[in-house]
Amino acid sequence: MEGTELVAFNIIASVGTARSSYIGAIDAAAEGNFEEAEQLIKEGQEAFNGGHSAHQELLVKMANGEKVEMTLLLTHAEDQLMSAESFGILAEKFLKVYQTIKG
């Protein structure tokens, strides 16, 4: 397996974990488990950072003039990265909303 493919799989695995944590945080907040929700958001952010770092590796390669082939797998990885980022933002907002509603 080539280097770019490994990076893409690393991104997908990391941000998949992040997205699952963010969804868990929303569910926990809906049930009034705010400490658990905050912990899940933190875990999600840590996992997301791993995927973001892997993505950054590719950007650095490109900036250094190395060719990075855009494949369907890499496109999927970037899509998952953006999706997880959106879920993270929403999880933080849902937490605040549920804290307001449930007091």
N, CA, C and O of each residue as an XYZ file, in Angstrom:
412
protein
N       0.847     -1.176      0.000
C       0.000      0.000      0.000
C       0.893      1.240      0.000
O       1.891      1.304      0.718
N       0.520      2.206     -0.807
C       1.319      3.417     -0.936
C       1.139      4.337      0.264
O       0.202      4.189      1.049
N       2.061      5.293      0.390
C       2.024      6.238      1.495
C       0.749      7.042      1.564
O       0.192      7.227      2.646
N       0.267      7.532      0.414
C      -0.953      8.334      0.388
C      -2.152      7.513      0.836
O      -3.030      8.020      1.535
N      -2.191      6.254      0.439
C      -3.303      5.396      0.859
C      -3.286      5.187      2.363
O      -4.335      5.205      3.008
N      -2.111      4.991      2.920
C      -2.012      4.820      4.374
C      -2.469      6.069      5.107
O      -3.161      5.984      6.121
N      -2.081      7.224      4.593
C      -2.507      8.485      5.207
C      -4.027      8.611      5.117
O      -4.678      9.016      6.080
N      -4.589      8.264      3.961
C      -6.040      8.349      3.791
C      -6.762      7.440      4.779
O      -7.754      7.842      5.388
N      -6.263      6.212      4.938
C      -6.890      5.301      5.909
C      -6.731      5.824      7.337
O      -7.631      5.654      8.160
N      -5.613      6.447      7.633
C      -5.398      7.039      8.955
C      -6.412      8.153      9.200
O      -6.996      8.249     10.280
N      -6.613      8.985      8.196
C      -7.601     10.061      8.317
C      -8.986      9.473      8.565
O      -9.688      9.883      9.489
N      -9.371      8.509      7.734
C     -10.707      7.911      7.839
C     -10.926      7.282      9.215
O     -11.980      7.468      9.823
N      -9.942      6.544      9.700
C     -10.084      5.890     11.009
C     -10.178      6.922     12.129
O     -11.020      6.801     13.020
N      -9.324      7.927     12.084
C      -9.301      8.935     13.155
C     -10.588      9.744     13.203
O     -11.183      9.922     14.265
N     -11.008     10.228     12.051
C     -12.190     11.078     12.055
C     -13.471     10.273     12.218
O     -14.487     10.809     12.660
N     -13.436      8.994     11.865
C     -14.586      8.127     12.144
C     -14.788      7.967     13.644
O     -15.912      7.999     14.143
N     -13.682      7.796     14.347
C     -13.732      7.728     15.813
C     -14.245      9.045     16.385
O     -15.064      9.065     17.304
N     -13.750     10.136     15.826
C     -14.177     11.459     16.301
C     -15.680     11.642     16.108
O     -16.386     12.071     17.020
N     -16.156     11.315     14.915
C     -17.581     11.496     14.637
C     -18.435     10.651     15.582
O     -19.466     11.114     16.067
N     -18.016      9.432     15.840
C     -18.752      8.575     16.784
C     -18.786      9.196     18.170
O     -19.817      9.157     18.842
N     -17.676      9.767     18.602
C     -17.634     10.438     19.912
C     -18.575     11.635     19.938
O     -19.282     11.854     20.922
N     -18.585     12.408     18.855
C     -19.454     13.582     18.803
C     -20.925     13.185     18.837
O     -21.725     13.830     19.514
N     -21.282     12.142     18.121
C     -22.673     11.675     18.135
C     -23.030     11.162     19.525
O     -24.131     11.412     20.017
N     -22.107     10.450     20.157
C     -22.318     10.004     21.533
C     -22.500     11.173     22.480
O     -23.295     11.102     23.417
N     -21.768     12.247     22.239
C     -21.883     13.449     23.083
C     -23.269     14.074     22.943
O     -23.864     14.501     23.932
N     -23.770     14.127     21.738
C     -25.114     14.674     21.517
C     -26.151     13.812     22.236
O     -27.060     14.334     22.881
N     -26.011     12.498     22.124
C     -26.938     11.585     22.807
C     -26.851     11.748     24.321
O     -27.875     11.771     25.004
N     -25.634     11.860     24.845
C     -25.457     12.032     26.295
C     -26.070     13.349     26.758
O     -26.728     13.400     27.797
N     -25.855     14.408     25.992
C     -26.427     15.711     26.351
C     -27.949     15.661     26.339
O     -28.599     16.263     27.194
N     -28.514     14.947     25.376
C     -29.974     14.829     25.287
C     -30.543     14.147     26.525
O     -31.676     14.416     26.925
N     -29.755     13.270     27.126
C     -30.187     12.565     28.327
C     -29.824     13.329     29.604
O     -30.117     12.870     30.708
N     -29.190     14.485     29.453
C     -28.817     15.290     30.614
C     -27.489     14.904     31.230
O     -27.150     15.390     32.309
N     -26.729     14.042     30.573
C     -25.411     13.622     31.069
C     -24.337     14.560     30.507
O     -23.595     14.203     29.591
N     -24.274     15.764     31.080
C     -23.435     16.800     30.509
C     -21.943     16.545     30.691
O     -21.151     16.862     29.804
N     -21.556     15.986     31.813
C     -20.135     15.675     32.011
C     -19.674     14.622     31.008
O     -18.592     14.733     30.433
N     -20.494     13.611     30.806
C     -20.165     12.579     29.821
C     -20.081     13.197     28.420
O     -19.181     12.873     27.645
N     -21.028     14.089     28.103
C     -21.030     14.744     26.797
C     -19.748     15.554     26.598
O     -19.137     15.507     25.530
N     -19.349     16.293     27.624
C     -18.124     17.089     27.529
C     -16.904     16.196     27.331
O     -16.007     16.526     26.555
N     -16.873     15.067     28.031
C     -15.756     14.132     27.890
C     -15.722     13.536     26.477
O     -14.653     13.394     25.882
N     -16.883     13.193     25.956
C     -16.947     12.629     24.606
C     -16.523     13.656     23.553
O     -15.874     13.306     22.567
N     -16.887     14.906     23.759
C     -16.445     15.958     22.834
C     -14.925     16.081     22.896
O     -14.269     16.210     21.862
N     -14.372     16.042     24.087
C     -12.911     16.118     24.236
C     -12.233     14.938     23.527
O     -11.248     15.120     22.811
N     -12.763     13.740     23.733
C     -12.214     12.553     23.062
C     -12.346     12.682     21.544
O     -11.444     12.300     20.798
N     -13.463     13.217     21.106
C     -13.664     13.428     19.676
C     -12.654     14.403     19.105
O     -12.125     14.192     18.014
N     -12.388     15.471     19.842
C     -11.418     16.461     19.376
C     -10.019     15.862     19.280
O      -9.273     16.161     18.347
N      -9.667     15.020     20.242
C      -8.350     14.377     20.211
C      -8.233     13.454     18.999
O      -7.207     13.450     18.318
N      -9.272     12.679     18.730
C      -9.258     11.787     17.568
C      -9.237     12.602     16.278
O      -8.510     12.275     15.341
N     -10.038     13.664     16.236
C     -10.083     14.516     15.050
C      -8.707     15.108     14.768
O      -8.280     15.173     13.615
N      -8.020     15.535     15.811
C      -6.687     16.116     15.632
C      -5.729     15.129     14.975
O      -4.861     15.533     14.201
N      -5.876     13.844     15.274
C      -5.054     12.827     14.624
C      -5.306     12.785     13.126
O      -4.366     12.696     12.336
N      -6.562     12.849     12.738
C      -6.906     12.866     11.315
C      -6.457     14.147     10.642
O      -5.987     14.129      9.504
N      -6.601     15.250     11.342
C      -6.186     16.534     10.793
C      -4.674     16.564     10.591
O      -4.190     17.079      9.583
N      -3.935     16.018     11.540
C      -2.469     15.958     11.416
C      -2.043     15.114     10.218
O      -1.118     15.472      9.490
N      -2.730     13.987     10.025
C      -2.422     13.130      8.888
C      -2.692     13.876      7.584
O      -1.912     13.776      6.637
N      -3.789     14.617      7.536
C      -4.124     15.402      6.349
C      -3.074     16.479      6.113
O      -2.690     16.755      4.977
N      -2.625     17.071      7.189
C      -1.617     18.125      7.092
C      -0.312     17.587      6.485
O       0.388     18.308      5.774
N       0.009     16.323      6.767
C       1.192     15.696      6.159
C       1.139     15.796      4.638
O       2.138     16.105      3.987
N      -0.035     15.531      4.087
C      -0.191     15.592      2.637
C      -0.054     17.015      2.123
O       0.537     17.244      1.067
N      -0.593     17.960      2.857
C      -0.480     19.357      2.449
C       0.969     19.821      2.454
O       1.394     20.567      1.571
N       1.723     19.376      3.451
C       3.143     19.727      3.520
C       3.893     19.117      2.339
O       4.747     19.769      1.739
N       3.573     17.867      2.007
C       4.206     17.229      0.848
C       3.952     18.039     -0.420
O       4.864     18.300     -1.205
N       2.697     18.429     -0.600
C       2.357     19.211     -1.782
C       3.086     20.550     -1.783
O       3.581     20.984     -2.822
N       3.154     21.197     -0.641
C       3.842     22.488     -0.533
C       5.327     22.354     -0.844
O       5.959     23.297     -1.320
N       5.869     21.188     -0.573
C       7.282     20.927     -0.853
C       7.513     20.448     -2.281
O       8.628     20.074     -2.644
N       6.463     20.460     -3.082
C       6.601     20.099     -4.484
C       6.433     18.626     -4.795
O       6.584     18.216     -5.946
N       6.121     17.818     -3.779
C       5.880     16.396     -4.030
C       4.484     16.213     -4.614
O       3.544     16.930     -4.272
N       4.380     15.238     -5.497
C       3.077     14.959     -6.107
C       2.247     14.084     -5.172
O       2.703     13.041     -4.705
N       1.030     14.526     -4.911
C       0.077     13.739     -4.135
C      -1.087     13.443     -5.066
O      -1.826     14.343     -5.465
N      -1.240     12.173     -5.405
C      -2.285     11.779     -6.339
C      -3.649     11.826     -5.650
O      -3.846     11.250     -4.580
N      -4.580     12.524     -6.291
C      -5.937     12.625     -5.766
C      -6.717     11.405     -6.226
O      -7.046     11.276     -7.405
N      -7.011     10.518     -5.295
C      -7.745      9.289     -5.593
C      -9.126      9.350     -4.963
O      -9.422     10.245     -4.171
N      -9.954      8.402     -5.317
C     -11.281      8.316     -4.701
C     -11.142      8.106     -3.193
O     -11.919      8.656     -2.412
N     -10.156      7.315     -2.789
C      -9.932      7.064     -1.362
C      -9.570      8.348     -0.630
O     -10.086      8.607      0.457
N      -8.694      9.147     -1.208
C      -8.304     10.400     -0.568
C      -9.474     11.387     -0.554
O      -9.658     12.125      0.414
N     -10.252     11.396     -1.619
C     -11.445     12.245     -1.654
C     -12.407     11.840     -0.541
O     -12.976     12.694      0.139
N     -12.583     10.543     -0.361
C     -13.440     10.034      0.712
C     -12.897     10.452      2.081
O     -13.662     10.851      2.959
N     -11.591     10.362      2.258
C     -10.966     10.746      3.528
C     -11.216     12.224      3.825
O     -11.537     12.586      4.957
N     -11.070     13.071      2.814
C     -11.298     14.500      3.020
C     -12.769     14.783      3.315
O     -13.087     15.653      4.126
N     -13.659     14.052      2.660
C     -15.085     14.194      2.928
C     -15.395     13.816      4.375
O     -16.145     14.512      5.059
N     -14.819     12.718      4.830
C     -15.031     12.276      6.210
C     -14.453     13.281      7.205
O     -15.032     13.511      8.267
N     -13.321     13.874      6.863
C     -12.701     14.892      7.709
C     -13.636     16.083      7.887
O     -13.852     16.556      9.003
N     -14.187     16.560      6.777
C     -15.093     17.708      6.850
C     -16.378     17.355      7.596
O     -16.904     18.168      8.355
N     -16.878     16.146      7.380
C     -18.087     15.705      8.058
C     -17.872     15.654      9.570
O     -18.711     16.117     10.343
N     -16.747     15.090      9.976
C     -16.450     14.997     11.410
C     -16.304     16.384     12.024
O     -16.746     16.621     13.148
N     -15.688     17.293     11.287
C     -15.547     18.662     11.796
C     -16.923     19.282     12.037
O     -17.139     19.949     13.049
N     -17.843     19.061     11.113
C     -19.204     19.583     11.263
C     -19.900     18.969     12.471
O     -20.569     19.670     13.231
N     -19.743     17.662     12.646
C     -20.353     17.006     13.803
C     -19.780     17.555     15.112
O     -20.503     17.686     16.099
N     -18.500     17.872     15.122
C     -17.883     18.440     16.329
C     -18.496     19.779     16.678
O     -18.811     20.045     17.838
N     -18.664     20.612     15.683
C     -19.276     21.927     15.896
C     -20.698     21.754     16.410
O     -21.107     22.413     17.366
N     -21.450     20.861     15.768
C     -22.840     20.629     16.182
C     -22.929     20.039     17.589
O     -23.820     20.405     18.356
N     -22.021     19.136     17.932
C     -22.040     18.540     19.269
C     -21.863     19.612     20.334
O     -22.552     19.592     21.355
N     -20.951     20.544     20.108
C     -20.749     21.627     21.082
C     -21.995     22.496     21.194
O     -22.378     22.904     22.290
N     -22.623     22.776     20.062
C     -23.838     23.604     20.077
C     -25.005     22.867     20.744
O     -25.741     23.453     21.538
N     -25.170     21.581     20.419
C     -26.240     20.803     21.044
C     -26.035     20.724     22.553
O     -27.000     20.807     23.313
N     -24.800     20.565     22.989
C     -24.525     20.515     24.424
C     -25.021     21.791     25.095
O     -25.686     21.732     26.129
N     -24.704     22.931     24.517
C     -25.147     24.209     25.093
C     -26.661     24.316     25.098
O     -27.252     24.785     26.070
N     -27.290     23.882     24.012
C     -28.756     23.939     23.932
C     -29.390     23.063     24.996
O     -30.304     23.498     25.696
N     -28.910     21.822     25.125
C     -29.474     20.922     26.127
C     -29.193     21.392     27.553
O     -30.017     21.182     28.443
N     -28.053     22.019     27.780
C     -27.770     22.573     29.112
C     -28.746     23.683     29.434
O     -29.185     23.814     30.577
N     -29.091     24.484     28.441
C     -30.048     25.586     28.639
C     -31.440     25.023     28.898
O     -32.134     25.469     29.811
N     -31.841     24.060     28.107
C     -33.187     23.493     28.223
C     -33.370     22.745     29.530
O     -34.375     22.910     30.220
N     -32.377     21.912     29.865
C     -32.519     21.039     31.034
C     -32.021     21.694     32.316
O     -32.194     21.161     33.412
N     -31.399     22.859     32.158
C     -30.935     23.615     33.320
C     -29.934     22.903     34.078
O     -29.445     23.411     35.087
